[in-house]
Amino acid sequence: MFIARRRSPRAGSAPLPAPLGLALLLLSCAHAQTSLLDGLNPLRADSAGIHLYSVSVYGAYYSTPRAYSGTVFNSGLSSDEGYGAGASLGWNLLRNGSGISILYSPSYNAFHRYSNLSAFNHVFSLTTHHRRDLSSKWRTDLFLEANARTSTEFLFAPSSTGRLSDTPATFDELANAVVGGRITNDDIAALLNGVAPPDSAAGIAIFGDYYLTAGLQGKVGYAVTPRLTVSTSLGGRRFQTLPRSGEDRSASHLLPHSTVATGSVDLSYARSPRTSITLAASVAKPFSALTDSFTTSATLGFGRVMSRRWFMQARAGAGDIVSGTRNGLGVRAHHVTVVGGLGGGYKAESYSVLLSAQRSISDPYGLGARATMSASAGGSWRPHGSSWALLGNAGWQRYEGYGASRMGESWNGRIALDRVLTRQTGLKVAYAFLSNAGAVAAGLTDRSLSGLMVSVYWLPGGRGPSRASP
């Protein structure tokens, strides 16, 4: 992965290219080549090998071209128009129940007035799972992900809950994965067990407007009996600010970088085909310039498939965090608190909704937080036989410090209307927002961002259950 060099800072006055004209040109070319691609294109999404999943172009309006700026140079930026293009390509192989998948999604975001803030974004992921044969009791999974992105690119990206609600999976695949941890769908496995980038506005505010996230997660599962499964995982995540040319790097972020190592052990017991009981224990060790902490937690969970349409799960337990300052001047202290969560989902033929809320004892970025509370929602509506679809997600997250102080609190949401034009092309209109408050945002000039985007996309392999969402 590389970080492209951007132009020197200036408030440019170059005319805005015509994204609409480019979109229409792309549509006409895609429509004319449909029959040819069906016969000759090796990049189809329903076969093994190399794939070009999607290509898109867009035009957008932003309330500000940049969120979470703390420098004099970037304070008080006015609204601006943006445009850009992106693609999603990858390679996959599936054989005898085992597989490997590589995905790379580059994009470029440009602005009309503030051309110095134009930037490349990169999203890379590698996912593998292995079983010697379909009857094997062992399964190993490996997830690797790295992202270099700006806050404006994050703005319109669907959250993990939003992506999970729109995953092309059956009700049984989704319910069994969420309720009992029995994952048979690879897309769901990557979302539930993979290395997720920050889903909250507070998370990205800590490391500035342009940032890198990278992580590695390995998981080994063993089916002791048809009802009892034991799994263990080890992993780590890295968060780091990325500099922009000509700005004071020390003023544009709260932390320059942070690393956290994690580990967990999970037991899942299927008491019946519809009821599961889980026991989970986890540890985490953040490494940052501010704090030196270590967290442990254990929870007991209960999941139930209530009907052929909806399911729920709940868990409760306790956690302990041992924290102190990195310079050794502070007093190390234990803090024990209740942790847990509640969630559920509803999935019908044409629409699905997922909801969750949780409290965890964690310091995920080495900031000095003692606990994290969050809530998320995601949904999709794709009427059978219709060319329209409605997608959305929303999230809230709060980091608590000692003495009930509010270290950071954030909200973000996205709603998109998708219109199928042909088997390979479509039009999407989306609105999104994010905002941040609390001590994390106290020194920042811009604390919120909203935007409206119109994009046209092309799916070379056509629409199918394995296609990647543009």
N, C-alpha and C positions, 0 to 999 in steps of 0.2 A: 504494500500500500504506500502511496506517496501523497504528499501534500503539495499541491501546485502553488507556485509563486504568483501572487496577485499584483496588480498594478499599484503604483504609488498613490497615496491618499490624495483625493481631490473630489470636490463636489462637481461632477461632470455635468455638462449640458448637452451631451450627444443626443440626437433624436432617438426616441424609443423605437426599436425594431417592431415590425408588425407581426406579433405572434399569431394573430388570427389568420393572416395570409399563409404563414408557414404551416399552421394547422390544417387549413384547407388543402394545401399542396400535399401534405402527408396523407390526408384522407383519400385524395384522388389517386395517388400512387398506390396506396394500400389496396384500394378497391380494384384497380386495374390489374394488380398482380396476384389477386386471391387464388385464381385457378392455377397459376404457375407455381405458386408457393406450395399449394396442396400436393403437387406432384413431385417437386424438386427440393423443397426446403428441408434440410436436415435438422433444423432447429425447432422441431415440433415439441410441444410440452408433454405429449403423451407417449414419448419413447425415451429410451435410455440414451445417454450421450450429451452433447452440447446443445444448449437451448438459448435462444433469444426470447425471453418471456414477454417483454413489453418495451415499447418506446413511447415517450410522451413529450409534448410541448405544452407550455402554459403561459398565461398572463395573469398577473395578480395585483392587488392593491393592498398596501400595508399601512396601518396607523402610524408606524414608525419602522424604518428599515432594520432596526436593531433593538433588542431588549437587553436589559441588565447591563447598561453602560454606566461607568463611574468616572469617566474622564471628562475634563473640560472640553476637549476637542469634540467629543461625541455626545455632549449633553444637549437636550432640547432639540433633537432631530425631528423634523416635520414628517408628514406622511409622504409616501412615495409609491410609484408604480414599479412593478418588477416583472421579470420574464425569465424563462429558462427552459431547460430540456433535461431529460433523464432517461435512463434505460435500466433494464434488469436482465442479466444474463447469468448462466450457470451451467453446471455439469452434474449429472447424477448417474448412479449405477445401482440397480437392484438385482440381487441374485440369491435364491434360496433363503429368503427371509432376512438377509443382511443387505445393507446398502450404505452409500455415501452420497452426499449432496453438497455442492459448492455453489454459493450465490454471491454475485457481485453487482451492486447497484450504484453506478456513478450518476451524479447530477450536477448541474451548474445553475446557480441562482445569481441573477444580475439585477441591478437597479438603475433607474433612469437618471436620477439626480445625484445619488451618492454612489458613484461607480467604484469608489475605493472599498466599499463594503461587499462588492461582488466576490463570490467564492465558490470553489468546488466542494462538493460533499461526496463522501465515499461510505458505503455500507458493505461489509464483507462478512460472510458467515460460512462455516464448514460444519456439517452435521454427519455423524456416522452412527450406525447401530449394527450390532453383530449378534447373530445366532447361528450356531453350527448347522442346525436344521430347524424346521418348523416345530418339532416336538421338544427341542432343547429347553431345559429349565433355566439356563443362563442367558442373560442378555446384557450387553455392554453398550453404552452410549457415550459419545464424545461431542461436545459443542464448543465451537470457537467462533467468536464474533469480534469485529473491530469496526468502529464508526468514527468518522471525522465529519462533524456537521455543525451548522450554525443554528441559532435559535429560530430563524425564519424557516429553515428546513424541518426542524423539529415541530414547528407549529402545525403543519398539515399532515404529519405522520400519524397513522392510527396507533393507539395504545395497544398493549398486549391483550387487554380485555376486549377491545374492539376487534382486533385481528382474530382472537379466539372465537368470538361470536359469529364471525363470517367465514370460519374455516369450513371447507367442503367436506364435512364429516357427518356420519349418521348420528342419530340420537344416542344409540348404544355406545358408539365410540366416544362421544363427548361425555356422556354421563358416567361411564365406567372410569374414564381418565380422571375426572374431577372428583367423583365420589370415593372411588376406591384405589386410585392410583394405578389401575390396570390399563396401560397405554398401548394401543395397537395401531394408532394413526401417527405417522411420522410428523405431519404438520403440527399436531397437538403436542407431541413429544418435544419438539423444538421450542414451542411457546411455554410449556409448563416447566421444562427441565433445563432449558437453554440459558444462555447468558444474556439477560435482557438489559438493554440500555436504560438510562433513567427515563421513567414515564412521567415524572412530575416536573413542573416548572421550577420548584425549589431545588431539585437536584442539579439541573443545568445552570442555575444562577450561581451556584457555588464556584463553578469553574469558568465562568465568563460566557461571552456570547459565541465563541468559536472554540470547540472542545473535542477531545478524543476520549472515547470509551473503548476498552478492550477487555476481553475476558475469556477464560477457559474453564470448562466444567466437564468432569468425567463422572459417569454413574455406572454402577454394576448392580444388577438385580438377579435374584435367585428365587425361583418358585419352590419353596420347601414342600408344599402340598398344592393341589389345585386351588385351595382356598387361602393359603398363607404365603405371602411374598415378603422377602427381606431385600432391602436395597441400601446402598451407601454411596455417597457422592463426595467429591473433593473438587474445589475450584478456587478461582481468584478473579478479581476484577481490578482494572486500572482506570483511573479518571485523571485527565490532564488537560490543562488549558492550552490552547494553541494560539500563538501570537498573530496579530494583524500588523501590517507595516505601519510605522509612524505613530504608534500609540504607546502610552505609558503602561507597560505590562503589569506593573505592581498595583495599578489602580483599577484594573478591569476585572478582577476576580477576587474572591475571598481566600481560596486555596489554589496554589499552583498545580498540585497533584496529590493524589491519594491512592492507596492500594489496600484492598481488603481480601483476606484469605478466609474461606468458608469450608465447613464440613458438616455432614449430616448422616444420620442413620434412621431409616423408616421401616416400620412393620405395618403391613396391611392385611387384615383378615376379613374375608367375605363371609359374614355370618349367614347370609342367604344371597340369592341372585340379586336382590334389591337393596341389601343393607351391608355396609362395610364399617369396620372399626379400625382406626389407625393410631399408631403410637410413633411420635417423631421426637428426635433429639438433635440439636444443632449447636454449633460453635462458630464464632466469627472473631477475627483479629484484624482490626484496621491499622494501617500504617500511614500517618500523616505528620505534618510539621507541628500540629497543634496539640494533639492528645495521644495518650498511650492507654488503650482500653482493650478489654477482652470480654466477650459476651457468651453466655450459655443459656439455652432454653429447652424446655420439654413440654410437649402438648399431647393431649388425648383427643382424638377426633371421632366424629360420628357422621356417616353419610347415608343418605336414603334416596332411592329413586321412588318418587311418590306416585308417578303414573307414567304413561307412555309419552308424556309431554314435558314434565318438569321434575327437577331433582333439587336437593338441598344438602348442605353440609355445615357442621359447626365444630369448633375445636376450642379447647381451653387448657391453660397450663400456667407455668410460672417461668420467669427468666431472671437472670442475674447478670449485672454488668459491673465490672471492676474497672474504674477509670482514674486517670490522673493526667497531669500535663506532661508534654514531651520534655520540657526542660528540667523536670524533677522538682520544681519549686512548690507545686501543689501537693495536697494530701490525697493519697490513693484511698478510694472509698468503694464499698459495695452498695449496690442498689438492687433490691429484689422487688419485682412487681408482677401483677397478673398480666398474662398475654392470651391472645385468642383471636378468633375470627368467626365470621358468619357469611355464608354465601349461598347462592342458588342460581338456577337457570331454567329457562323455558325454551324449548325448541320444537317448532312445528315444521311443516313442509316448506313454507315460504318465509318464515321469519324466526328469529331467535333473540333472546335477551339474557344477559348475564349480569349479576350484581354481586358485589363483595365488599366487606368492610373488615378491617383487622387492626389489631394493636400488637406491636412487637417491641421487645426491648432490644434496641439496636442503635449502633452508631455507624451507618453504612458508608459514610464518607470521611470518618475520622474528624468530625467537626466538634465533637464534645456533646452530642445529643445523648439523652438517656433512653428515649423511647420514640417510636414512630407510629403515628396513627394515619390510616389512609382509607379511602373508599373509592370504588371505581364502578363504572357501568359501561356496558357495550351492547350494541344491538345492530341487527341487519334485517332488512325487509326486501325480499326478492320474490314478488308474486310469480307463481308458475305461469309461464307463457307470456309474461309481460316483458317489455323492453326497458322498464324502469326499475331502479333499486334505490333504497334509502339506507344509508349507513351512518352510524354515530357512536361516539364515546365521550365520556366525561370522567374527570378524576379530581380528587382532593387529597392533599397530603399535609401533614403537620409534624414538625420535629420539635420535641419538648426538651428543654434544658433542665438543669437542676433548679429547684425552687419554683417549679411550674412555669418557668419562663418560656415564651414562645420564640424559639430560635428561628423557625421558618414556617411559613404556611403558604400553600399555593393552590391554584385552581387552573384547570385547563379543560378544553372541550373542543369537539369537532363534529360537524354534521355535513354530509355530502350527499348530493343527488346524482345518481349515475344513470346515463341514458345509452342504451345499446343502439348503435347506428347500423352496423353490419356484424357479421360473425366475428370479424377481426378488429373492429374499430368501435370507439365509444367516446362519449362526451361526459365530463364530470364537472360539477359546480360545487364548491366547498367553502364553508365559513368556519373559522377557528379562532380561538382566543387563548391567552394564558396570562396569568398575573401572579405576583409574588408579594408577600408581606412578611413582617417580623424582623428579627435582628439581622438575618441574612441579607435583607434588602435595604437596611437602614442607610447605607452609604451609596446606594445606586441611584442614578438619575432617572432612568427609564425602568419601570417595574412591571409594565404590562405591554402586551402586543396583541393585535388582532388583524385579521386579513380576510380577503375574499379572493378565491382563485378559480379560474376557468381553465380546464385542461382538456386536451384531446389526446387519446392514447390509441396505440396500435398493438394488437396481439398477433404476432406472426403465426403462431401455432393454432390460433382460434381459441374459442372458449371451451373449457373442459374442467373436470374436477381437479386436475393437477396444475392448473395455471396459477401463476403468481399475480397477485393483485397489483395493478399499476399505481 
